[in-house]
Amino acid sequence: MKKILHTMIAPAALALAQAAPASAGVNDPEKIIYRFVGVADNGGAAGSGISTAIVCTNFSGATENIRFVTRDKQGSLLGNVFFSLNHLATGVAGTHLSVTYPVDLIIIPDFIGFTGTTAVAATSMNIVCSATTVDTRTAPFPPSYVPVRGIRFLPIPGTQE
């Protein structure tokens, strides 16, 4: 009898364990998912100088909030902004307007220098982001760029970044 119960319960438990996580949404708490170090901006006007673009894609199954908190070399807060991103959509946050990337959100109001940091928080861990410092005058491609190293917090289960 124990063996019969075990063979009936085990598949059900396995199915529950493998069920997809519940979808998050814009009303869920934000959690830090990335920190980018080496965020740069030389204070140039739109379409000139050096800026950093952070590109994020949402694959959570729901609309999510993504927040960008940027600090300078000394740790002073320069910007704290967010936007909502639909499922499977890609958004670009930049330190200023660029010809290279179509920026959806400006994350700082002014000059940052060359050693800033931006934390990216979201209402779901099912967001992936990358960052690039670009010469904003280069269009469309290939841009003159330097990748910015991102540190992932809260990795997506079963993945390795």
C-alpha positions as CSV (number, residue, x, y, z in Angstrom):
1,M,0.0,0.0,0.0
2,K,2.8,2.4,0.8
3,K,4.4,1.7,-2.6
4,I,1.1,2.5,-4.3
5,L,0.7,5.8,-2.4
6,H,4.3,6.7,-3.1
7,T,3.8,6.2,-6.9
8,M,0.7,8.3,-6.8
9,I,2.0,11.2,-4.7
10,A,5.5,11.5,-6.2
11,P,4.4,12.5,-9.7
12,A,2.0,15.1,-8.3
13,A,4.7,16.5,-6.0
14,L,7.1,16.7,-9.0
15,A,4.5,18.5,-11.1
16,L,4.0,21.1,-8.4
17,A,7.7,21.6,-7.9
18,Q,8.1,22.2,-11.7
19,A,5.2,24.6,-12.0
20,A,6.1,28.0,-13.4
21,P,6.5,30.7,-10.8
22,A,3.6,33.2,-10.4
23,S,3.9,36.3,-12.6
24,A,5.1,39.4,-10.9
25,G,3.8,42.8,-11.8
26,V,4.2,46.5,-11.3
27,N,2.7,46.4,-7.8
28,D,5.2,43.8,-6.5
29,P,8.2,45.0,-4.4
30,E,11.3,45.9,-6.3
31,K,14.5,43.9,-5.8
32,I,18.0,44.8,-7.0
33,I,18.9,42.6,-10.0
34,Y,22.0,44.3,-11.3
35,R,24.7,46.8,-10.4
36,F,26.8,48.3,-13.2
37,V,30.1,49.8,-12.3
38,G,32.0,52.2,-14.6
39,V,28.9,54.1,-15.8
40,A,30.2,57.2,-17.7
41,D,28.9,60.4,-19.1
42,N,31.0,63.5,-20.0
43,G,28.1,65.9,-19.8
44,G,27.7,66.3,-23.5
45,A,24.5,67.6,-25.1
46,A,22.1,65.2,-26.8
47,G,23.8,63.3,-29.6
48,S,27.3,64.4,-28.5
49,G,30.0,63.1,-26.2
50,I,30.1,59.9,-24.2
51,S,27.1,58.3,-22.5
52,T,26.1,55.0,-21.0
53,A,23.1,53.0,-22.2
54,I,21.5,50.2,-20.2
55,V,19.3,47.9,-22.3
56,C,16.8,45.7,-20.5
57,T,14.3,43.1,-21.7
58,N,11.4,41.7,-19.7
59,F,10.4,38.1,-20.2
60,S,8.4,37.7,-17.0
61,G,4.9,37.3,-18.6
62,A,3.7,40.6,-17.0
63,T,4.4,44.3,-17.2
64,E,7.2,45.1,-14.8
65,N,8.7,48.3,-13.2
66,I,12.5,48.7,-13.7
67,R,14.3,51.3,-11.6
68,F,17.7,52.9,-12.2
69,V,19.6,54.4,-9.2
70,T,22.8,56.2,-10.3
71,R,25.6,57.4,-8.1
72,D,28.8,59.3,-8.8
73,K,32.4,58.3,-7.7
74,Q,31.8,59.6,-4.2
75,G,28.5,57.7,-3.8
76,S,26.3,60.8,-4.1
77,L,22.9,60.1,-5.6
78,L,22.5,61.5,-9.1
79,G,19.3,59.9,-10.3
80,N,16.5,57.6,-9.2
81,V,14.0,56.9,-12.0
82,F,11.9,54.1,-13.4
83,F,9.8,53.0,-16.2
84,S,7.3,50.2,-16.8
85,L,8.2,47.6,-19.4
86,N,5.8,45.2,-21.1
87,H,6.3,41.5,-21.4
88,L,9.0,40.7,-24.1
89,A,9.6,44.4,-24.6
90,T,13.1,46.0,-24.5
91,G,13.8,49.4,-23.0
92,V,16.9,51.6,-23.1
93,A,17.9,53.9,-20.2
94,G,20.7,56.3,-20.9
95,T,22.7,58.9,-19.2
96,H,21.8,61.3,-22.0
97,L,20.2,61.2,-25.4
98,S,22.2,59.4,-28.0
99,V,22.2,58.9,-31.8
100,T,23.6,55.3,-31.2
101,Y,20.8,54.0,-29.0
102,P,17.1,55.2,-29.0
103,V,16.9,56.2,-25.3
104,D,13.5,55.7,-23.6
105,L,14.6,57.2,-20.2
106,I,17.3,59.6,-19.1
107,I,18.7,58.2,-15.8
108,I,20.7,61.3,-14.7
109,P,20.1,65.0,-15.1
110,D,23.7,66.0,-15.5
111,F,27.4,65.1,-15.7
112,I,28.5,61.9,-13.9
113,G,32.2,61.6,-14.8
114,F,33.7,58.2,-15.7
115,T,33.4,56.2,-12.5
116,G,29.8,56.1,-11.6
117,T,27.6,53.2,-10.7
118,T,23.9,52.3,-11.5
119,A,21.8,49.8,-9.6
120,V,18.9,48.3,-11.5
121,A,16.0,47.1,-9.5
122,A,12.8,45.5,-10.8
123,T,9.5,43.9,-9.8
124,S,10.7,40.6,-11.2
125,M,14.0,38.8,-11.5
126,N,12.9,37.8,-15.1
127,I,14.6,40.8,-16.6
128,V,18.0,40.8,-18.4
129,C,20.1,43.9,-18.9
130,S,23.4,44.9,-20.4
131,A,25.2,48.2,-20.4
132,T,27.5,49.9,-22.9
133,T,29.4,53.2,-22.8
134,V,29.1,54.7,-26.3
135,D,30.3,57.6,-28.4
136,T,26.8,59.1,-28.8
137,R,27.7,60.6,-32.2
138,T,28.2,57.3,-33.9
139,A,25.1,56.1,-35.8
140,P,23.7,53.8,-36.5
141,F,26.3,51.0,-36.1
142,P,28.9,49.9,-35.4
143,P,29.2,52.3,-32.6
144,S,32.4,53.2,-30.8
145,Y,31.7,51.5,-27.5
146,V,33.0,49.9,-24.3
147,P,30.9,47.2,-22.5
148,V,30.2,48.0,-18.9
149,R,30.4,45.0,-16.5
150,G,27.2,44.1,-14.7
151,I,27.0,42.2,-11.5
152,R,23.8,40.1,-11.3
153,F,21.9,39.8,-8.0
154,L,19.1,37.3,-7.7
155,P,20.0,35.0,-10.6
156,I,17.2,33.4,-12.5
157,P,16.9,29.8,-11.3
158,G,18.6,27.3,-13.6
159,T,20.7,30.0,-15.3
160,Q,24.2,31.2,-15.1
161,E,25.2,34.7,-16.2
